[in-house]
Amino acid sequence: MAIYGVTWRVKWSGVQNKYIGVRFRLERTTYFGWIRVSVDEDEEKVTVHDMAYSRIELTAGATNAQ
């Protein structure tokens, strides 16, 4: 995957193994997950180490997953 025209922000410069929370919709279902990344400003590169998401829909305030 290539991303062009990236603007670096100071808070992300030199970040190593940090997590970004994500939310996305597929076929009317909302999923939540995370992506673990490192940022190399000198190389203008973002490395995605791994990622995961839950296939179980969650309800705000729920105390257990079904």
PQR file of N, CA, C, O and H, with PARSE charges and radii, in Angstrom:
ATOM      1  N   MET A   1       0.847  -1.163   0.000 -0.4000 1.5000
ATOM      2  CA  MET A   1       0.000   0.000   0.000 -0.0000 2.0000
ATOM      3  C   MET A   1       0.892   1.225   0.000  0.5500 1.7000
ATOM      4  O   MET A   1       1.875   1.270   0.740 -0.5500 1.4000
ATOM      5  N   ALA A   2       0.581   2.191  -0.791 -0.4000 1.5000
ATOM      6  CA  ALA A   2       1.333   3.440  -0.841 -0.0000 2.0000
ATOM      7  C   ALA A   2       0.398   4.599  -0.531  0.5500 1.7000
ATOM      8  O   ALA A   2      -0.749   4.627  -0.978 -0.5500 1.4000
ATOM      9  H   ALA A   2      -0.218   2.155  -1.392  0.4000 1.0000
ATOM     10  N   ILE A   3       0.898   5.544   0.234 -0.4000 1.5000
ATOM     11  CA  ILE A   3       0.148   6.750   0.562 -0.0000 2.0000
ATOM     12  C   ILE A   3       1.011   7.930   0.150  0.5500 1.7000
ATOM     13  O   ILE A   3       2.162   8.037   0.573 -0.5500 1.4000
ATOM     14  H   ILE A   3       1.830   5.522   0.598  0.4000 1.0000
ATOM     15  N   TYR A   4       0.468   8.808  -0.666 -0.4000 1.5000
ATOM     16  CA  TYR A   4       1.227   9.952  -1.162 -0.0000 2.0000
ATOM     17  C   TYR A   4       0.670  11.242  -0.592  0.5500 1.7000
ATOM     18  O   TYR A   4      -0.502  11.319  -0.225 -0.5500 1.4000
ATOM     19  H   TYR A   4      -0.467   8.721  -1.010  0.4000 1.0000
ATOM     20  N   GLY A   5       1.527  12.259  -0.521 -0.4000 1.5000
ATOM     21  CA  GLY A   5       1.090  13.561  -0.039 -0.0000 2.0000
ATOM     22  C   GLY A   5       0.842  13.583   1.456  0.5500 1.7000
ATOM     23  O   GLY A   5      -0.071  14.262   1.925 -0.5500 1.4000
ATOM     24  H   GLY A   5       2.479  12.197  -0.820  0.4000 1.0000
ATOM     25  N   VAL A   6       1.649  12.844   2.210 -0.4000 1.5000
ATOM     26  CA  VAL A   6       1.478  12.759   3.665 -0.0000 2.0000
ATOM     27  C   VAL A   6       2.014  14.024   4.316  0.5500 1.7000
ATOM     28  O   VAL A   6       3.080  14.512   3.941 -0.5500 1.4000
ATOM     29  H   VAL A   6       2.391  12.293   1.829  0.4000 1.0000
ATOM     30  N   THR A   7       1.284  14.553   5.283 -0.4000 1.5000
ATOM     31  CA  THR A   7       1.745  15.685   6.073 -0.0000 2.0000
ATOM     32  C   THR A   7       2.081  15.168   7.462  0.5500 1.7000
ATOM     33  O   THR A   7       1.219  14.614   8.144 -0.5500 1.4000
ATOM     34  H   THR A   7       0.418  14.156   5.587  0.4000 1.0000
ATOM     35  N   TRP A   8       3.317  15.343   7.885 -0.4000 1.5000
ATOM     36  CA  TRP A   8       3.749  14.858   9.196 -0.0000 2.0000
ATOM     37  C   TRP A   8       3.365  15.848  10.272  0.5500 1.7000
ATOM     38  O   TRP A   8       3.504  17.058  10.092 -0.5500 1.4000
ATOM     39  H   TRP A   8       4.018  15.793   7.331  0.4000 1.0000
ATOM     40  N   ARG A   9       2.898  15.352  11.356 -0.4000 1.5000
ATOM     41  CA  ARG A   9       2.583  16.159  12.530 -0.0000 2.0000
ATOM     42  C   ARG A   9       3.625  15.841  13.595  0.5500 1.7000
ATOM     43  O   ARG A   9       4.102  14.710  13.687 -0.5500 1.4000
ATOM     44  H   ARG A   9       2.786  14.369  11.502  0.4000 1.0000
ATOM     45  N   VAL A  10       3.972  16.825  14.386 -0.4000 1.5000
ATOM     46  CA  VAL A  10       5.022  16.651  15.392 -0.0000 2.0000
ATOM     47  C   VAL A  10       4.738  15.474  16.313  0.5500 1.7000
ATOM     48  O   VAL A  10       5.663  14.732  16.645 -0.5500 1.4000
ATOM     49  H   VAL A  10       3.585  17.744  14.311  0.4000 1.0000
ATOM     50  N   LYS A  11       3.503  15.278  16.735 -0.4000 1.5000
ATOM     51  CA  LYS A  11       3.179  14.207  17.683 -0.0000 2.0000
ATOM     52  C   LYS A  11       3.419  12.816  17.101  0.5500 1.7000
ATOM     53  O   LYS A  11       3.564  11.860  17.863 -0.5500 1.4000
ATOM     54  H   LYS A  11       2.752  15.881  16.465  0.4000 1.0000
ATOM     55  N   TRP A  12       3.465  12.671  15.778 -0.4000 1.5000
ATOM     56  CA  TRP A  12       3.682  11.373  15.156 -0.0000 2.0000
ATOM     57  C   TRP A  12       5.123  11.177  14.722  0.5500 1.7000
ATOM     58  O   TRP A  12       5.502  10.066  14.353 -0.5500 1.4000
ATOM     59  H   TRP A  12       3.347  13.447  15.159  0.4000 1.0000
ATOM     60  N   SER A  13       5.928  12.213  14.754 -0.4000 1.5000
ATOM     61  CA  SER A  13       7.316  12.117  14.311 -0.0000 2.0000
ATOM     62  C   SER A  13       8.101  11.163  15.204  0.5500 1.7000
ATOM     63  O   SER A  13       8.174  11.373  16.415 -0.5500 1.4000
ATOM     64  H   SER A  13       5.620  13.116  15.054  0.4000 1.0000
ATOM     65  N   GLY A  14       8.690  10.118  14.624 -0.4000 1.5000
ATOM     66  CA  GLY A  14       9.511   9.176  15.375 -0.0000 2.0000
ATOM     67  C   GLY A  14       8.743   8.197  16.244  0.5500 1.7000
ATOM     68  O   GLY A  14       9.348   7.512  17.069 -0.5500 1.4000
ATOM     69  H   GLY A  14       8.631   9.947  13.641  0.4000 1.0000
ATOM     70  N   VAL A  15       7.451   8.113  16.088 -0.4000 1.5000
ATOM     71  CA  VAL A  15       6.628   7.203  16.891 -0.0000 2.0000
ATOM     72  C   VAL A  15       7.005   5.760  16.565  0.5500 1.7000
ATOM     73  O   VAL A  15       7.155   5.402  15.396 -0.5500 1.4000
ATOM     74  H   VAL A  15       6.960   8.670  15.418  0.4000 1.0000
ATOM     75  N   GLN A  16       7.158   4.936  17.597 -0.4000 1.5000
ATOM     76  CA  GLN A  16       7.489   3.525  17.423 -0.0000 2.0000
ATOM     77  C   GLN A  16       6.463   2.658  18.144  0.5500 1.7000
ATOM     78  O   GLN A  16       6.214   2.844  19.335 -0.5500 1.4000
ATOM     79  H   GLN A  16       7.037   5.227  18.546  0.4000 1.0000
ATOM     80  N   ASN A  17       5.874   1.721  17.426 -0.4000 1.5000
ATOM     81  CA  ASN A  17       4.956   0.734  18.010 -0.0000 2.0000
ATOM     82  C   ASN A  17       3.827   1.371  18.824  0.5500 1.7000
ATOM     83  O   ASN A  17       3.628   1.036  19.991 -0.5500 1.4000
ATOM     84  H   ASN A  17       6.076   1.570  16.459  0.4000 1.0000
ATOM     85  N   LYS A  18       3.103   2.279  18.204 -0.4000 1.5000
ATOM     86  CA  LYS A  18       1.964   2.929  18.859 -0.0000 2.0000
ATOM     87  C   LYS A  18       0.680   2.514  18.151  0.5500 1.7000
ATOM     88  O   LYS A  18       0.706   2.065  17.005 -0.5500 1.4000
ATOM     89  H   LYS A  18       3.264   2.551  17.255  0.4000 1.0000
ATOM     90  N   TYR A  19      -0.430   2.668  18.840 -0.4000 1.5000
ATOM     91  CA  TYR A  19      -1.711   2.176  18.341 -0.0000 2.0000
ATOM     92  C   TYR A  19      -2.622   3.306  17.877  0.5500 1.7000
ATOM     93  O   TYR A  19      -2.683   4.372  18.489 -0.5500 1.4000
ATOM     94  H   TYR A  19      -0.451   3.032  19.771  0.4000 1.0000
ATOM     95  N   ILE A  20      -3.327   3.047  16.782 -0.4000 1.5000
ATOM     96  CA  ILE A  20      -4.346   3.948  16.265 -0.0000 2.0000
ATOM     97  C   ILE A  20      -5.672   3.194  16.347  0.5500 1.7000
ATOM     98  O   ILE A  20      -5.799   2.095  15.807 -0.5500 1.4000
ATOM     99  H   ILE A  20      -3.278   2.181  16.284  0.4000 1.0000
ATOM    100  N   GLY A  21      -6.644   3.777  17.012 -0.4000 1.5000
ATOM    101  CA  GLY A  21      -7.972   3.175  17.055 -0.0000 2.0000
ATOM    102  C   GLY A  21      -8.704   3.438  15.750  0.5500 1.7000
ATOM    103  O   GLY A  21      -8.596   4.526  15.184 -0.5500 1.4000
ATOM    104  H   GLY A  21      -6.541   4.670  17.450  0.4000 1.0000
ATOM    105  N   VAL A  22      -9.442   2.456  15.271 -0.4000 1.5000
ATOM    106  CA  VAL A  22     -10.173   2.614  14.010 -0.0000 2.0000
ATOM    107  C   VAL A  22     -11.627   2.177  14.161  0.5500 1.7000
ATOM    108  O   VAL A  22     -11.967   1.337  14.994 -0.5500 1.4000
ATOM    109  H   VAL A  22      -9.529   1.572  15.730  0.4000 1.0000
ATOM    110  N   ARG A  23     -12.461   2.772  13.332 -0.4000 1.5000
ATOM    111  CA  ARG A  23     -13.873   2.397  13.240 -0.0000 2.0000
ATOM    112  C   ARG A  23     -14.215   2.407  11.759  0.5500 1.7000
ATOM    113  O   ARG A  23     -13.878   3.355  11.050 -0.5500 1.4000
ATOM    114  H   ARG A  23     -12.185   3.454  12.655  0.4000 1.0000
ATOM    115  N   PHE A  24     -14.879   1.363  11.289 -0.4000 1.5000
ATOM    116  CA  PHE A  24     -15.281   1.322   9.891 -0.0000 2.0000
ATOM    117  C   PHE A  24     -16.589   0.563   9.740  0.5500 1.7000
ATOM    118  O   PHE A  24     -16.964  -0.244  10.590 -0.5500 1.4000
ATOM    119  H   PHE A  24     -15.153   0.593  11.865  0.4000 1.0000
ATOM    120  N   ARG A  25     -17.276   0.843   8.634 -0.4000 1.5000
ATOM    121  CA  ARG A  25     -18.570   0.210   8.368 -0.0000 2.0000
ATOM    122  C   ARG A  25     -18.471  -0.655   7.126  0.5500 1.7000
ATOM    123  O   ARG A  25     -17.896  -0.256   6.114 -0.5500 1.4000
ATOM    124  H   ARG A  25     -16.971   1.499   7.943  0.4000 1.0000
ATOM    125  N   LEU A  26     -19.044  -1.855   7.223 -0.4000 1.5000
ATOM    126  CA  LEU A  26     -19.187  -2.758   6.087 -0.0000 2.0000
ATOM    127  C   LEU A  26     -20.608  -3.298   6.113  0.5500 1.7000
ATOM    128  O   LEU A  26     -21.037  -3.885   7.106 -0.5500 1.4000
ATOM    129  H   LEU A  26     -19.511  -2.180   8.046  0.4000 1.0000
ATOM    130  N   GLU A  27     -21.323  -3.104   5.040 -0.4000 1.5000
ATOM    131  CA  GLU A  27     -22.686  -3.632   4.930 -0.0000 2.0000
ATOM    132  C   GLU A  27     -23.542  -3.327   6.161  0.5500 1.7000
ATOM    133  O   GLU A  27     -24.165  -4.224   6.730 -0.5500 1.4000
ATOM    134  H   GLU A  27     -20.974  -2.628   4.233  0.4000 1.0000
ATOM    135  N   ARG A  28     -23.567  -2.068   6.560 -0.4000 1.5000
ATOM    136  CA  ARG A  28     -24.400  -1.567   7.659 -0.0000 2.0000
ATOM    137  C   ARG A  28     -23.976  -2.041   9.045  0.5500 1.7000
ATOM    138  O   ARG A  28     -24.715  -1.840  10.008 -0.5500 1.4000
ATOM    139  H   ARG A  28     -23.062  -1.340   6.098  0.4000 1.0000
ATOM    140  N   THR A  29     -22.830  -2.653   9.169 -0.4000 1.5000
ATOM    141  CA  THR A  29     -22.311  -3.071  10.471 -0.0000 2.0000
ATOM    142  C   THR A  29     -21.064  -2.256  10.782  0.5500 1.7000
ATOM    143  O   THR A  29     -20.192  -2.101   9.927 -0.5500 1.4000
ATOM    144  H   THR A  29     -22.229  -2.816   8.386  0.4000 1.0000
ATOM    145  N   THR A  30     -20.977  -1.731  12.009 -0.4000 1.5000
ATOM    146  CA  THR A  30     -19.818  -0.956  12.436 -0.0000 2.0000
ATOM    147  C   THR A  30     -18.855  -1.865  13.187  0.5500 1.7000
ATOM    148  O   THR A  30     -19.256  -2.616  14.075 -0.5500 1.4000
ATOM    149  H   THR A  30     -21.686  -1.857  12.703  0.4000 1.0000
ATOM    150  N   TYR A  31     -17.589  -1.787  12.821 -0.4000 1.5000
ATOM    151  CA  TYR A  31     -16.533  -2.574  13.462 -0.0000 2.0000
ATOM    152  C   TYR A  31     -15.532  -1.632  14.110  0.5500 1.7000
ATOM    153  O   TYR A  31     -15.335  -0.509  13.645 -0.5500 1.4000
ATOM    154  H   TYR A  31     -17.263  -1.176  12.099  0.4000 1.0000
ATOM    155  N   PHE A  32     -14.898  -2.093  15.191 -0.4000 1.5000
ATOM    156  CA  PHE A  32     -13.873  -1.323  15.879 -0.0000 2.0000
ATOM    157  C   PHE A  32     -12.607  -2.157  15.956  0.5500 1.7000
ATOM    158  O   PHE A  32     -12.664  -3.384  16.037 -0.5500 1.4000
ATOM    159  H   PHE A  32     -15.059  -3.005  15.568  0.4000 1.0000
ATOM    160  N   GLY A  33     -11.467  -1.487  15.930 -0.4000 1.5000
ATOM    161  CA  GLY A  33     -10.209  -2.212  16.015 -0.0000 2.0000
ATOM    162  C   GLY A  33      -9.039  -1.282  16.241  0.5500 1.7000
ATOM    163  O   GLY A  33      -9.211  -0.147  16.684 -0.5500 1.4000
ATOM    164  H   GLY A  33     -11.420  -0.490  15.865  0.4000 1.0000
ATOM    165  N   TRP A  34      -7.855  -1.764  15.937 -0.4000 1.5000
ATOM    166  CA  TRP A  34      -6.628  -0.988  16.115 -0.0000 2.0000
ATOM    167  C   TRP A  34      -5.616  -1.360  15.043  0.5500 1.7000
ATOM    168  O   TRP A  34      -5.681  -2.430  14.439 -0.5500 1.4000
ATOM    169  H   TRP A  34      -7.715  -2.686  15.577  0.4000 1.0000
ATOM    170  N   ILE A  35      -4.671  -0.438  14.824 -0.4000 1.5000
ATOM    171  CA  ILE A  35      -3.544  -0.655  13.922 -0.0000 2.0000
ATOM    172  C   ILE A  35      -2.295  -0.222  14.683  0.5500 1.7000
ATOM    173  O   ILE A  35      -2.251   0.891  15.205 -0.5500 1.4000
ATOM    174  H   ILE A  35      -4.618   0.431  15.315  0.4000 1.0000
ATOM    175  N   ARG A  36      -1.276  -1.086  14.754 -0.4000 1.5000
ATOM    176  CA  ARG A  36      -0.015  -0.744  15.434 -0.0000 2.0000
ATOM    177  C   ARG A  36       0.975  -0.258  14.378  0.5500 1.7000
ATOM    178  O   ARG A  36       1.264  -0.968  13.414 -0.5500 1.4000
ATOM    179  H   ARG A  36      -1.312  -1.991  14.330  0.4000 1.0000
ATOM    180  N   VAL A  37       1.495   0.965  14.568 -0.4000 1.5000
ATOM    181  CA  VAL A  37       2.352   1.585  13.559 -0.0000 2.0000
ATOM    182  C   VAL A  37       3.631   2.153  14.160  0.5500 1.7000
ATOM    183  O   VAL A  37       3.724   2.400  15.362 -0.5500 1.4000
ATOM    184  H   VAL A  37       1.260   1.541  15.351  0.4000 1.0000
ATOM    185  N   SER A  38       4.616   2.352  13.283 -0.4000 1.5000
ATOM    186  CA  SER A  38       5.818   3.126  13.577 -0.0000 2.0000
ATOM    187  C   SER A  38       5.961   4.145  12.461  0.5500 1.7000
ATOM    188  O   SER A  38       5.610   3.870  11.314 -0.5500 1.4000
ATOM    189  H   SER A  38       4.540   2.151  12.306  0.4000 1.0000
ATOM    190  N   VAL A  39       6.481   5.335  12.797 -0.4000 1.5000
ATOM    191  CA  VAL A  39       6.645   6.408  11.820 -0.0000 2.0000
ATOM    192  C   VAL A  39       8.115   6.772  11.726  0.5500 1.7000
ATOM    193  O   VAL A  39       8.753   7.067  12.736 -0.5500 1.4000
ATOM    194  H   VAL A  39       6.767   5.559  13.729  0.4000 1.0000
ATOM    195  N   ASP A  40       8.655   6.753  10.509 -0.4000 1.5000
ATOM    196  CA  ASP A  40      10.035   7.158  10.242 -0.0000 2.0000
ATOM    197  C   ASP A  40       9.981   8.418   9.388  0.5500 1.7000
ATOM    198  O   ASP A  40       9.790   8.354   8.173 -0.5500 1.4000
ATOM    199  H   ASP A  40       8.137   6.514   9.688  0.4000 1.0000
ATOM    200  N   GLU A  41      10.151   9.562  10.043 -0.4000 1.5000
ATOM    201  CA  GLU A  41      10.031  10.839   9.343 -0.0000 2.0000
ATOM    202  C   GLU A  41      11.131  11.020   8.299  0.5500 1.7000
ATOM    203  O   GLU A  41      10.874  11.560   7.223 -0.5500 1.4000
ATOM    204  H   GLU A  41      10.306   9.613  11.029  0.4000 1.0000
ATOM    205  N   ASP A  42      12.357  10.575   8.601 -0.4000 1.5000
ATOM    206  CA  ASP A  42      13.471  10.724   7.659 -0.0000 2.0000
ATOM    207  C   ASP A  42      13.210   9.976   6.359  0.5500 1.7000
ATOM    208  O   ASP A  42      13.504  10.487   5.279 -0.5500 1.4000
ATOM    209  H   ASP A  42      12.566  10.136   9.475  0.4000 1.0000
ATOM    210  N   GLU A  43      12.665   8.783   6.455 -0.4000 1.5000
ATOM    211  CA  GLU A  43      12.368   7.968   5.270 -0.0000 2.0000
ATOM    212  C   GLU A  43      10.986   8.275   4.691  0.5500 1.7000
ATOM    213  O   GLU A  43      10.611   7.747   3.644 -0.5500 1.4000
ATOM    214  H   GLU A  43      12.426   8.367   7.333  0.4000 1.0000
ATOM    215  N   GLU A  44      10.224   9.145   5.392 -0.4000 1.5000
ATOM    216  CA  GLU A  44       8.840   9.445   5.013 -0.0000 2.0000
ATOM    217  C   GLU A  44       8.040   8.157   4.852  0.5500 1.7000
ATOM    218  O   GLU A  44       7.405   7.911   3.827 -0.5500 1.4000
ATOM    219  H   GLU A  44      10.529   9.574   6.242  0.4000 1.0000
ATOM    220  N   LYS A  45       8.099   7.338   5.917 -0.4000 1.5000
ATOM    221  CA  LYS A  45       7.506   6.006   5.852 -0.0000 2.0000
ATOM    222  C   LYS A  45       6.709   5.714   7.120  0.5500 1.7000
ATOM    223  O   LYS A  45       7.131   6.040   8.229 -0.5500 1.4000
ATOM    224  H   LYS A  45       8.616   7.539   6.750  0.4000 1.0000
ATOM    225  N   VAL A  46       5.551   5.093   6.932 -0.4000 1.5000
ATOM    226  CA  VAL A  46       4.751   4.572   8.038 -0.0000 2.0000
ATOM    227  C   VAL A  46       4.740   3.061   7.889  0.5500 1.7000
ATOM    228  O   VAL A  46       4.371   2.542   6.835 -0.5500 1.4000
ATOM    229  H   VAL A  46       5.207   4.828   6.031  0.4000 1.0000
ATOM    230  N   THR A  47       5.143   2.349   8.942 -0.4000 1.5000
ATOM    231  CA  THR A  47       5.145   0.893   8.926 -0.0000 2.0000
ATOM    232  C   THR A  47       3.959   0.385   9.735  0.5500 1.7000
ATOM    233  O   THR A  47       3.806   0.737  10.905 -0.5500 1.4000
ATOM    234  H   THR A  47       5.442   2.771   9.798  0.4000 1.0000
ATOM    235  N   VAL A  48       3.127  -0.433   9.120 -0.4000 1.5000
ATOM    236  CA  VAL A  48       2.024  -1.086   9.822 -0.0000 2.0000
ATOM    237  C   VAL A  48       2.534  -2.447  10.269  0.5500 1.7000
ATOM    238  O   VAL A  48       2.843  -3.305   9.442 -0.5500 1.4000
ATOM    239  H   VAL A  48       3.251  -0.718   8.170  0.4000 1.0000
ATOM    240  N   HIS A  49       2.622  -2.641  11.592 -0.4000 1.5000
ATOM    241  CA  HIS A  49       3.143  -3.899  12.141 -0.0000 2.0000
ATOM    242  C   HIS A  49       2.065  -4.982  12.173  0.5500 1.7000
ATOM    243  O   HIS A  49       2.292  -6.117  11.752 -0.5500 1.4000
ATOM    244  H   HIS A  49       2.372  -1.944  12.263  0.4000 1.0000
ATOM    245  N   ASP A  50       0.907  -4.614  12.673 -0.4000 1.5000
ATOM    246  CA  ASP A  50      -0.208  -5.553  12.720 -0.0000 2.0000
ATOM    247  C   ASP A  50      -1.486  -4.779  12.984  0.5500 1.7000
ATOM    248  O   ASP A  50      -1.462  -3.579  13.258 -0.5500 1.4000
ATOM    249  H   ASP A  50       0.723  -3.693  13.014  0.4000 1.0000
ATOM    250  N   MET A  51      -2.594  -5.483  12.896 -0.4000 1.5000
ATOM    251  CA  MET A  51      -3.889  -4.847  13.107 -0.0000 2.0000
ATOM    252  C   MET A  51      -4.906  -5.910  13.494  0.5500 1.7000
ATOM    253  O   MET A  51      -4.708  -7.101  13.253 -0.5500 1.4000
ATOM    254  H   MET A  51      -2.614  -6.457  12.673  0.4000 1.0000
ATOM    255  N   ALA A  52      -5.986  -5.460  14.093 -0.4000 1.5000
ATOM    256  CA  ALA A  52      -7.058  -6.385  14.465 -0.0000 2.0000
ATOM    257  C   ALA A  52      -8.354  -5.599  14.590  0.5500 1.7000
ATOM    258  O   ALA A  52      -8.350  -4.387  14.804 -0.5500 1.4000
ATOM    259  H   ALA A  52      -6.147  -4.492  14.289  0.4000 1.0000
ATOM    260  N   TYR A  53      -9.465  -6.322  14.451 -0.4000 1.5000
ATOM    261  CA  TYR A  53     -10.770  -5.709  14.680 -0.0000 2.0000
ATOM    262  C   TYR A  53     -11.711  -6.774  15.222  0.5500 1.7000
ATOM    263  O   TYR A  53     -11.487  -7.974  15.062 -0.5500 1.4000
ATOM    264  H   TYR A  53      -9.468  -7.306  14.277  0.4000 1.0000
ATOM    265  N   SER A  54     -12.770  -6.299  15.867 -0.4000 1.5000
ATOM    266  CA  SER A  54     -13.764  -7.205  16.431 -0.0000 2.0000
ATOM    267  C   SER A  54     -14.890  -7.400  15.431  0.5500 1.7000
ATOM    268  O   SER A  54     -15.409  -6.432  14.874 -0.5500 1.4000
ATOM    269  H   SER A  54     -12.952  -5.325  15.997  0.4000 1.0000
ATOM    270  N   ARG A  55     -15.267  -8.646  15.205 -0.4000 1.5000
ATOM    271  CA  ARG A  55     -16.397  -8.950  14.325 -0.0000 2.0000
ATOM    272  C   ARG A  55     -17.704  -8.978  15.107  0.5500 1.7000
ATOM    273  O   ARG A  55     -18.769  -9.191  14.528 -0.5500 1.4000
ATOM    274  H   ARG A  55     -14.845  -9.432  15.657  0.4000 1.0000
ATOM    275  N   ILE A  56     -17.629  -8.765  16.417 -0.4000 1.5000
ATOM    276  CA  ILE A  56     -18.814  -8.748  17.270 -0.0000 2.0000
ATOM    277  C   ILE A  56     -19.222  -7.299  17.490  0.5500 1.7000
ATOM    278  O   ILE A  56     -18.419  -6.481  17.938 -0.5500 1.4000
ATOM    279  H   ILE A  56     -16.764  -8.593  16.887  0.4000 1.0000
ATOM    280  N   GLU A  57     -20.474  -6.988  17.174 -0.4000 1.5000
ATOM    281  CA  GLU A  57     -20.957  -5.637  17.387 -0.0000 2.0000
ATOM    282  C   GLU A  57     -21.096  -5.381  18.881  0.5500 1.7000
ATOM    283  O   GLU A  57     -21.606  -6.228  19.612 -0.5500 1.4000
ATOM    284  H   GLU A  57     -21.126  -7.653  16.810  0.4000 1.0000
ATOM    285  N   LEU A  58     -20.646  -4.221  19.334 -0.4000 1.5000
ATOM    286  CA  LEU A  58     -20.713  -3.859  20.740 -0.0000 2.0000
ATOM    287  C   LEU A  58     -21.758  -2.777  20.943  0.5500 1.7000
ATOM    288  O   LEU A  58     -21.982  -1.939  20.070 -0.5500 1.4000
ATOM    289  H   LEU A  58     -20.231  -3.532  18.740  0.4000 1.0000
ATOM    290  N   THR A  59     -22.393  -2.804  22.104 -0.4000 1.5000
ATOM    291  CA  THR A  59     -23.360  -1.784  22.475 -0.0000 2.0000
ATOM    292  C   THR A  59     -22.761  -0.957  23.597  0.5500 1.7000
ATOM    293  O   THR A  59     -22.238  -1.512  24.564 -0.5500 1.4000
ATOM    294  H   THR A  59     -22.212  -3.485  22.814  0.4000 1.0000
ATOM    295  N   ALA A  60     -22.829   0.361  23.482 -0.4000 1.5000
ATOM    296  CA  ALA A  60     -22.287   1.236  24.523 -0.0000 2.0000
ATOM    297  C   ALA A  60     -22.911   0.887  25.867  0.5500 1.7000
ATOM    298  O   ALA A  60     -24.130   0.762  25.980 -0.5500 1.4000
ATOM    299  H   ALA A  60     -23.253   0.812  22.696  0.4000 1.0000
ATOM    300  N   GLY A  61     -22.074   0.731  26.881 -0.4000 1.5000
ATOM    301  CA  GLY A  61     -22.541   0.414  28.219 -0.0000 2.0000
ATOM    302  C   GLY A  61     -22.730  -1.065  28.492  0.5500 1.7000
ATOM    303  O   GLY A  61     -23.035  -1.447  29.622 -0.5500 1.4000
ATOM    304  H   GLY A  61     -21.083   0.832  26.790  0.4000 1.0000
ATOM    305  N   ALA A  62     -22.555  -1.907  27.482 -0.4000 1.5000
ATOM    306  CA  ALA A  62     -22.713  -3.354  27.684 -0.0000 2.0000
ATOM    307  C   ALA A  62     -21.602  -3.870  28.594  0.5500 1.7000
ATOM    308  O   ALA A  62     -20.463  -3.411  28.517 -0.5500 1.4000
ATOM    309  H   ALA A  62     -22.307  -1.597  26.564  0.4000 1.0000
ATOM    310  N   THR A  63     -21.940  -4.823  29.453 -0.4000 1.5000
ATOM    311  CA  THR A  63     -20.952  -5.384  30.369 -0.0000 2.0000
ATOM    312  C   THR A  63     -20.442  -6.743  29.930  0.5500 1.7000
ATOM    313  O   THR A  63     -19.510  -7.274  30.534 -0.5500 1.4000
ATOM    314  H   THR A  63     -22.866  -5.196  29.516  0.4000 1.0000
ATOM    315  N   ASN A  64     -21.031  -7.315  28.896 -0.4000 1.5000
ATOM    316  CA  ASN A  64     -20.540  -8.599  28.381 -0.0000 2.0000
ATOM    317  C   ASN A  64     -20.754  -8.661  26.872  0.5500 1.7000
ATOM    318  O   ASN A  64     -21.683  -8.052  26.341 -0.5500 1.4000
ATOM    319  H   ASN A  64     -21.788  -6.884  28.406  0.4000 1.0000
ATOM    320  N   ALA A  65     -19.890  -9.397  26.194 -0.4000 1.5000
ATOM    321  CA  ALA A  65     -20.026  -9.581  24.744 -0.0000 2.0000
ATOM    322  C   ALA A  65     -20.754 -10.890  24.486  0.5500 1.7000
ATOM    323  O   ALA A  65     -20.588 -11.855  25.233 -0.5500 1.4000
ATOM    324  H   ALA A  65     -19.136  -9.892  26.626  0.4000 1.0000
ATOM    325  N   GLN A  66     -21.552 -10.925  23.442 -0.4000 1.5000
ATOM    326  CA  GLN A  66     -22.277 -12.156  23.139 -0.0000 2.0000
ATOM    327  C   GLN A  66     -21.736 -12.807  21.908  0.5500 1.7000
ATOM    328  O   GLN A  66     -22.227 -13.859  21.500 -0.5500 1.4000
ATOM    329  H   GLN A  66     -21.687 -10.141  22.836  0.4000 1.0000
TER
END
